[in-house]
């Protein structure tokens, strides 16, 4: 995949928080958002990396 040269918002990390931020920005009409993740989006999310967030 080729990354765009510019973006209004760049989110580093495609875990639960990064994806949630992108989702909510899209809900507010922001369309120029890039989510950077070194592996598959959501692949590094674990209960230990949740920073105290519990469902």
Buried (B, 14 or more C-beta within 10 A) or exposed (E): EEEEEEEEEEBEBBBBBBBEBBEEBEEEEEEEBBBEBEEEBEEEBEEEEEEEEEE
